[in-house]
Amino acid sequence: MKTLDIKNAKIIRLVSGEEIACKLDDSSAEEAVKKSRLIRLKDPMLIKYVPQFTEMGITDYIALVRWVGFTRDKIITIPIDKILTICNATPEFNERYTQIVGKLANVKDNLPSYIERNMNKEELDQSKRYDNINEEKLEELSDMINMPSKKIH
């Protein structure tokens, strides 16, 4: 049974336009992928291009961020019909990707404080009040946007 190259990082372009850096899981044999129509990505990282303004002009800074946040899952399964192309990463990119993934394994994901702790009854009531206020403001804005035009021409 033939397997895909799982040793080196891959760059995957999705139909959504996102570019993902990852390694392929060792269970991603070509026959298994063809049969299930799914592919398993190991440690997927979203490639973000951040423009930087320098004296020489505009350059791109490339950042790798977790593609799926707030999970400890190392393997993410996606349908193969969501993939446009899979390319091999350069040796330099592969080395840097491996370093970043290794460092992230030891980093704890901190949740925002309002998620991490339980809210008391007073805080819950207050948040519900804000929700109602925001709904009223949205309705007012919607009414203003839907007003007929007063233009003559």
C-alpha positions as CSV (number, residue, x, y, z in Angstrom):
1,M,0.0,0.0,0.0
2,K,1.5,3.3,-1.1
3,T,1.6,6.1,1.4
4,L,2.0,9.9,1.0
5,D,5.2,11.7,2.2
6,I,4.5,12.2,5.9
7,K,8.0,13.2,6.9
8,N,8.0,16.8,5.5
9,A,5.7,19.7,5.8
10,K,3.1,20.4,3.1
11,I,1.5,23.6,2.0
12,I,-2.2,23.1,1.3
13,R,-4.4,25.6,-0.5
14,L,-8.0,25.2,0.3
15,V,-11.0,26.2,-1.9
16,S,-11.7,29.0,0.7
17,G,-8.3,30.6,-0.2
18,E,-6.7,29.7,3.1
19,E,-3.2,28.2,3.0
20,I,-2.4,25.6,5.6
21,A,1.1,24.3,6.6
22,C,0.9,20.8,8.0
23,K,2.2,17.3,7.9
24,L,0.1,14.5,6.6
25,D,-0.9,11.8,9.1
26,D,0.7,8.5,8.6
27,S,-2.7,6.8,8.2
28,S,-3.2,8.9,5.0
29,A,-2.5,6.0,2.6
30,E,-3.6,6.9,-0.9
31,E,-6.1,4.0,-1.1
32,A,-7.6,5.1,2.3
33,V,-7.9,8.7,1.1
34,K,-9.6,7.6,-2.1
35,K,-12.0,5.4,-0.3
36,S,-13.0,7.7,2.5
37,R,-12.6,11.0,0.6
38,L,-11.1,12.5,3.7
39,I,-7.5,13.5,4.5
40,R,-5.9,13.8,8.0
41,L,-3.8,16.8,8.6
42,K,-1.3,16.7,11.5
43,D,-0.6,20.0,13.4
44,P,-2.2,22.3,10.8
45,M,-1.1,26.0,10.9
46,L,-2.8,28.8,9.0
47,I,-0.3,30.8,6.9
48,K,-1.0,34.5,7.3
49,Y,0.6,37.1,5.1
50,V,1.1,40.4,7.0
51,P,2.2,43.4,4.9
52,Q,5.1,45.4,6.4
53,F,6.0,48.9,5.3
54,T,9.8,49.4,5.2
55,E,12.1,52.0,3.7
56,M,12.5,49.8,0.7
57,G,8.8,49.4,0.1
58,I,6.1,46.9,1.1
59,T,7.2,43.4,2.1
60,D,5.3,40.4,3.5
61,Y,5.8,39.0,6.9
62,I,4.6,35.4,7.1
63,A,3.0,34.3,10.4
64,L,1.9,30.8,11.3
65,V,-1.1,30.6,13.6
66,R,-3.1,27.7,14.8
67,W,-5.7,26.8,12.2
68,V,-8.2,25.4,14.8
69,G,-7.9,27.2,18.1
70,F,-8.8,26.0,21.6
71,T,-8.2,22.3,20.9
72,R,-5.5,19.9,21.8
73,D,-6.3,17.7,18.8
74,K,-3.1,17.2,16.8
75,I,-5.0,15.6,13.8
76,I,-7.7,17.4,11.9
77,T,-9.7,15.6,9.3
78,I,-11.0,17.5,6.2
79,P,-12.8,16.4,3.0
80,I,-10.4,16.2,0.1
81,D,-12.9,18.1,-2.1
82,K,-12.0,21.2,0.0
83,I,-8.4,21.1,-1.2
84,L,-7.2,22.8,-4.4
85,T,-3.5,21.7,-4.2
86,I,-0.9,20.2,-2.0
87,C,2.8,21.3,-2.4
88,N,6.0,20.3,-0.6
89,A,7.4,23.0,1.6
90,T,10.9,24.2,1.2
91,P,13.5,22.7,3.5
92,E,13.9,26.1,5.3
93,F,10.1,26.4,5.8
94,N,9.9,22.7,6.9
95,E,12.6,23.4,9.6
96,R,10.9,26.5,10.9
97,Y,7.4,24.9,10.9
98,T,8.8,22.0,12.9
99,Q,10.3,24.4,15.4
100,I,7.1,26.3,15.9
101,V,4.9,23.2,16.2
102,G,7.4,21.9,18.8
103,K,7.2,25.1,20.8
104,L,3.4,25.3,20.6
105,A,3.1,21.8,22.2
106,N,4.3,23.3,25.5
107,V,2.1,26.5,25.4
108,K,-1.1,26.6,27.3
109,D,-4.1,28.2,25.5
110,N,-5.5,30.8,27.8
111,L,-9.2,31.3,27.5
112,P,-10.7,34.8,27.8
113,S,-11.6,35.4,31.4
114,Y,-15.3,35.5,30.8
115,I,-15.1,32.0,29.4
116,E,-12.6,30.6,31.9
117,R,-14.7,31.3,35.0
118,N,-18.3,30.8,35.9
119,M,-20.3,34.0,36.0
120,N,-22.5,34.7,39.0
121,K,-26.2,35.5,38.6
122,E,-25.7,39.3,38.7
123,E,-23.1,39.2,35.9
124,L,-25.4,37.0,33.8
125,D,-28.3,39.4,34.3
126,Q,-26.1,42.3,33.4
127,S,-24.9,40.6,30.2
128,K,-28.6,39.9,29.2
129,R,-29.4,43.6,29.7
130,Y,-26.6,44.5,27.3
131,D,-27.9,42.0,24.8
132,N,-31.3,43.7,24.8
133,I,-29.8,47.1,24.5
134,N,-27.7,46.0,21.5
135,E,-30.8,44.5,19.8
136,E,-32.7,47.8,20.3
137,K,-29.8,49.8,18.7
138,L,-29.5,47.3,15.8
139,E,-33.2,47.7,15.1
140,E,-32.9,51.6,15.2
141,L,-29.9,51.3,12.8
142,S,-31.8,49.0,10.5
143,D,-34.8,51.4,10.4
144,M,-32.4,54.3,9.5
145,I,-30.7,52.3,6.7
146,N,-34.1,51.3,5.2
147,M,-35.4,54.8,5.1
148,P,-36.4,56.0,1.6
149,S,-33.9,58.2,-0.1
150,K,-34.6,62.0,0.1
151,K,-32.6,62.7,-3.1
152,I,-34.4,64.6,-5.8
153,H,-32.3,63.6,-8.7
